[in-house]
């Protein structure tokens, strides 16, 4: 009879195996598990003995999983997520009791407009939680998959992996920013009225590095916009607006309504305002987790107050 490898196996060792697999680096895995590297090396030796497989080999870039480890961890990730959700589902969720570290990645426009408000809302309900708000990068999806980042906030991004869960939040309304004494004086603006003016555009990783949303939208009207400036920083773009006739499309909240140097213009099509959707991205294994539901509600009420 084949040996039952699940007998007498500590669940914490399986979690350790999964973290090492995700990080491919003992130092980083030890940091995530809050243990020393010698303790983690000892745990890895126990795992190797139990499964009678090396599991990982050293490479110049870190650790490379064996074929057996790849196969094992591909099943472990969703299974452990579901198991821990089931175990914790019977416990009442209390944000005030949350401890440890939480990292949320936000697209640059969300970080600039709502980062501080999101921090205050989370800190008020979970004062003992250590929160990191970081800028969305080209590795954010990978960071969510390996557990380094717990949630990402951005516009919708199609063709994401099935291991990622996408939750649409309430719609918001687009805003165009211009300097206070811009030659266009209207409170609203449509595609054809914008033609005489150059544009600034925010670079949002995974969303518009190659073709901007503005170009896609104006192409419907046969208009090719003149984009004079692009940046990953909303603050830098807003400063550039103060010294030019550029227009900058983004979300509301980047400047106050009474800002003395920048004003807001509402983009319209046939008299209708433009909506956009904010999406929270997190691991599919966490889609029913109370923590994620709580975070999504905070982001929704902060970014799109009723």
C-alpha positions as CSV (number, residue, x, y, z in Angstrom):
1,X,0.0,0.0,0.0
2,X,1.3,3.5,-0.9
3,X,2.4,5.7,2.0
4,X,-0.2,8.2,3.1
5,X,1.8,11.5,2.9
6,X,-1.0,13.5,4.5
7,X,-0.7,11.5,7.8
8,X,1.0,13.4,10.6
9,X,1.7,16.4,8.4
10,X,1.5,19.8,10.1
11,X,-0.6,22.3,8.2
12,X,1.9,25.0,9.1
13,X,4.6,23.1,7.2
14,X,2.3,23.1,4.1
15,X,1.9,26.8,4.5
16,X,5.6,27.2,4.8
17,X,6.1,25.1,1.6
18,X,3.7,27.3,-0.2
19,X,5.3,30.6,0.9
20,X,8.8,29.3,-0.1
21,X,7.3,28.3,-3.5
22,X,5.8,31.8,-4.0
23,X,8.9,33.7,-3.0
24,X,11.6,31.4,-4.4
25,X,13.8,33.0,-1.8
26,X,14.4,31.9,1.8
27,X,15.1,35.4,3.2
28,X,11.9,36.8,1.7
29,X,9.9,33.7,2.8
30,X,11.3,34.0,6.4
31,X,10.2,37.7,6.5
32,X,6.6,36.8,5.4
33,X,6.5,34.0,8.0
34,X,8.1,36.1,10.8
35,X,10.7,33.4,11.4
36,X,14.5,33.3,11.2
37,X,16.2,31.8,8.1
38,X,17.8,29.0,10.1
39,X,14.3,28.0,11.4
40,X,12.9,28.1,7.9
41,X,15.8,26.0,6.5
42,X,15.0,23.4,9.3
43,X,11.4,23.4,8.2
44,X,12.4,22.9,4.6
45,X,14.5,19.9,5.6
46,X,11.6,18.3,7.4
47,X,9.5,18.9,4.2
48,X,12.1,17.3,2.0
49,X,12.3,14.3,4.3
50,X,8.5,13.9,4.5
51,X,8.0,14.1,0.7
52,X,11.3,12.3,-0.2
53,X,12.0,15.1,-2.7
54,X,14.4,18.0,-2.8
55,X,11.5,20.3,-3.6
56,X,13.9,23.2,-4.4
57,X,17.3,23.6,-5.8
58,X,19.6,26.7,-5.5
59,X,20.1,28.8,-8.5
60,X,21.8,32.2,-9.2
61,X,18.4,33.9,-8.9
62,X,17.2,32.1,-5.8
63,X,15.3,28.8,-5.5
64,X,14.0,26.7,-8.4
65,X,11.1,24.3,-7.5
66,X,11.3,20.7,-8.6
67,X,8.6,19.3,-10.9
68,X,7.1,17.6,-7.9
69,X,7.0,20.9,-5.9
70,X,5.4,22.6,-8.9
71,X,2.7,20.0,-9.1
72,X,2.1,19.9,-5.3
73,X,1.9,23.7,-4.8
74,X,-0.4,24.1,-7.8
75,X,-3.0,22.1,-5.8
76,X,-2.0,23.5,-2.4
77,X,-2.6,27.1,-3.1
78,X,-6.4,26.9,-3.8
79,X,-6.9,24.1,-1.3
80,X,-5.2,25.8,1.7
81,X,-7.0,29.1,0.9
82,X,-10.4,27.3,1.0
83,X,-9.4,25.4,4.1
84,X,-8.4,28.5,6.1
85,X,-11.5,30.4,4.9
86,X,-13.6,27.5,6.2
87,X,-11.8,27.4,9.5
88,X,-12.1,31.2,10.0
89,X,-15.7,31.5,8.8
90,X,-17.1,30.6,12.2
91,X,-15.3,33.4,13.9
92,X,-16.9,36.8,14.0
93,X,-14.8,39.3,12.0
94,X,-13.6,42.2,14.1
95,X,-11.4,44.8,12.3
96,X,-10.3,46.2,15.7
97,X,-8.6,42.8,16.4
98,X,-6.6,42.7,13.2
99,X,-2.8,42.6,13.6
100,X,0.1,42.0,11.3
101,X,0.9,43.6,7.9
102,X,-1.5,44.5,5.0
103,X,-0.3,45.9,1.7
104,X,-2.6,47.5,-0.9
105,X,-1.4,48.6,-4.3
106,X,-3.2,51.5,-5.9
107,X,-3.0,52.9,-9.4
108,X,-1.3,56.3,-9.2
109,X,-4.6,58.4,-9.6
110,X,-6.2,56.5,-6.7
111,X,-3.2,56.7,-4.5
112,X,-3.0,60.5,-5.0
113,X,-6.7,61.2,-4.7
114,X,-7.7,58.7,-2.0
115,X,-4.7,57.2,-0.4
116,X,-4.8,59.3,2.8
117,X,-8.5,58.8,3.2
118,X,-8.3,55.0,2.8
119,X,-5.5,55.0,5.4
120,X,-7.6,57.0,7.9
121,X,-10.7,54.8,7.3
122,X,-8.7,51.6,7.9
123,X,-6.7,52.9,10.8
124,X,-9.9,54.1,12.5
125,X,-11.4,50.6,12.5
126,X,-8.2,48.6,12.7
127,X,-5.7,50.6,14.8
128,X,-3.3,47.7,15.4
129,X,-2.9,46.8,11.7
130,X,0.3,47.8,10.0
131,X,-0.8,49.2,6.6
132,X,1.3,49.8,3.5
133,X,-0.2,51.7,0.5
134,X,2.1,51.3,-2.5
135,X,1.9,52.5,-6.2
136,X,0.6,49.9,-8.7
137,X,3.5,48.5,-10.8
138,X,4.0,46.0,-13.5
139,X,4.5,43.3,-10.8
140,X,1.3,44.0,-8.8
141,X,-0.6,41.0,-10.2
142,X,2.3,38.8,-9.4
143,X,2.6,40.3,-5.9
144,X,-1.1,39.6,-5.3
145,X,-0.7,36.0,-6.6
146,X,2.2,35.3,-4.2
147,X,0.7,37.0,-1.2
148,X,3.1,39.9,-1.0
149,X,0.2,42.3,-1.8
150,X,-3.3,41.5,-0.5
151,X,-5.3,43.8,-2.8
152,X,-4.9,46.0,-5.9
153,X,-7.1,49.0,-6.8
154,X,-7.3,50.2,-10.4
155,X,-9.6,50.7,-13.4
156,X,-10.7,47.4,-14.9
157,X,-7.9,45.5,-16.7
158,X,-9.1,42.7,-19.0
159,X,-7.5,39.4,-19.6
160,X,-6.3,38.9,-16.0
161,X,-5.5,35.4,-14.7
162,X,-8.4,33.3,-13.4
163,X,-6.6,33.1,-10.1
164,X,-7.5,36.7,-9.6
165,X,-10.9,37.9,-8.4
166,X,-12.2,41.2,-9.7
167,X,-14.9,43.1,-7.7
168,X,-16.5,46.1,-9.4
169,X,-17.2,49.0,-7.1
170,X,-19.7,51.8,-7.5
171,X,-19.2,53.9,-10.7
172,X,-17.5,57.3,-10.5
173,X,-17.5,60.3,-12.8
174,X,-14.6,61.3,-14.9
175,X,-13.0,64.8,-14.6
176,X,-10.8,66.9,-16.8
177,X,-8.3,69.2,-15.1
178,X,-7.0,72.5,-16.6
179,X,-5.3,75.5,-15.2
180,X,-7.6,78.1,-13.7
181,X,-7.1,80.6,-16.5
182,X,-7.3,78.1,-19.3
183,X,-8.6,79.6,-22.6
184,X,-11.5,77.1,-22.6
185,X,-14.0,78.6,-20.2
186,X,-16.9,76.1,-20.3
187,X,-18.0,74.0,-17.3
188,X,-18.4,71.0,-19.5
189,X,-16.6,69.8,-22.7
190,X,-17.3,67.3,-25.4
191,X,-14.9,65.5,-27.8
192,X,-15.1,68.1,-30.6
193,X,-14.7,71.1,-28.2
194,X,-11.5,69.6,-26.9
195,X,-9.8,69.4,-30.4
196,X,-7.8,72.7,-30.2
197,X,-6.1,71.7,-27.0
198,X,-3.2,69.4,-26.2
199,X,-3.5,66.7,-23.5
200,X,-1.5,65.2,-20.7
201,X,-2.0,61.6,-19.9
202,X,-1.2,59.4,-16.8
203,X,0.8,56.2,-17.4
204,X,-1.0,53.4,-15.6
205,X,0.9,50.1,-15.6
206,X,-1.0,47.1,-17.0
207,X,-3.7,49.5,-18.4
208,X,-2.4,52.1,-20.9
209,X,1.3,52.0,-21.4
210,X,1.0,51.7,-25.2
211,X,-2.4,53.2,-26.1
212,X,-4.2,55.7,-23.8
213,X,-7.8,55.5,-22.9
214,X,-8.1,59.0,-24.3
215,X,-6.9,57.9,-27.7
216,X,-9.3,54.9,-27.7
217,X,-12.3,57.1,-26.8
218,X,-11.6,60.0,-29.2
219,X,-11.0,57.5,-32.1
220,X,-14.8,56.9,-32.0
221,X,-15.2,60.5,-33.3
222,X,-12.3,60.3,-35.8
223,X,-10.2,62.5,-33.6
224,X,-6.5,61.9,-32.9
225,X,-5.5,63.8,-29.7
226,X,-2.3,65.6,-29.4
227,X,-0.7,64.2,-26.2
228,X,2.2,66.5,-25.2
229,X,3.1,64.9,-21.9
230,X,2.8,61.6,-20.1
231,X,3.9,60.7,-16.5
232,X,3.3,58.1,-13.8
233,X,2.8,60.9,-11.3
234,X,-0.5,62.8,-11.1
235,X,1.2,65.5,-9.1
236,X,3.8,66.2,-11.8
237,X,1.1,66.4,-14.4
238,X,-1.0,68.8,-12.4
239,X,2.1,71.0,-11.9
240,X,2.7,70.9,-15.7
241,X,-0.9,72.0,-16.3
242,X,-0.3,75.2,-14.3
243,X,2.1,76.3,-17.0
244,X,0.4,75.1,-20.2
245,X,-2.9,74.8,-22.1
246,X,-3.0,71.0,-21.6
247,X,-6.1,69.1,-20.5
248,X,-5.7,66.2,-18.1
249,X,-8.5,63.5,-17.9
250,X,-8.7,61.5,-14.7
251,X,-10.8,60.7,-11.6
252,X,-12.3,63.3,-9.3
253,X,-10.5,64.1,-6.1
254,X,-7.0,65.0,-7.3
255,X,-7.5,68.7,-6.4
256,X,-10.0,70.5,-4.2
257,X,-12.8,72.4,-5.8
258,X,-11.4,75.7,-4.5
259,X,-7.9,75.1,-5.7
260,X,-6.6,78.6,-6.9
261,X,-4.6,77.3,-9.8
262,X,-6.5,74.2,-11.2
263,X,-10.1,73.9,-12.1
264,X,-12.3,71.0,-13.1
265,X,-14.2,70.5,-16.4
266,X,-16.8,67.8,-16.8
267,X,-16.5,65.7,-20.0
268,X,-19.9,64.9,-21.6
269,X,-21.3,63.0,-24.6
270,X,-24.7,64.1,-25.8
271,X,-25.2,65.8,-22.4
272,X,-24.3,62.6,-20.4
273,X,-21.5,62.5,-17.9
274,X,-18.7,59.9,-18.3
275,X,-18.6,57.1,-15.8
276,X,-15.7,54.8,-14.8
277,X,-15.5,51.7,-12.7
278,X,-13.1,51.1,-9.9
279,X,-12.1,47.5,-9.5
280,X,-10.6,45.7,-6.5
281,X,-8.3,42.8,-7.5
282,X,-7.4,40.0,-5.0
283,X,-6.7,36.3,-4.9
284,X,-9.6,34.1,-6.0
285,X,-9.1,32.0,-2.9
286,X,-10.0,35.1,-0.8
287,X,-13.1,36.2,-2.7
288,X,-15.4,35.3,0.3
289,X,-13.0,36.3,3.0
290,X,-14.5,38.8,5.5
291,X,-11.2,40.9,5.3
292,X,-11.6,41.4,1.6
293,X,-15.3,42.3,1.9
294,X,-14.4,44.8,4.6
295,X,-11.6,46.4,2.6
296,X,-13.8,46.6,-0.6
297,X,-16.5,48.4,1.4
298,X,-14.0,50.9,2.8
299,X,-12.6,51.6,-0.7
300,X,-16.0,51.9,-2.2
301,X,-17.3,54.4,0.4
302,X,-14.0,56.4,0.3
303,X,-13.7,56.7,-3.4
304,X,-17.4,56.9,-4.3
305,X,-19.3,58.4,-1.3
306,X,-23.0,58.5,-1.8
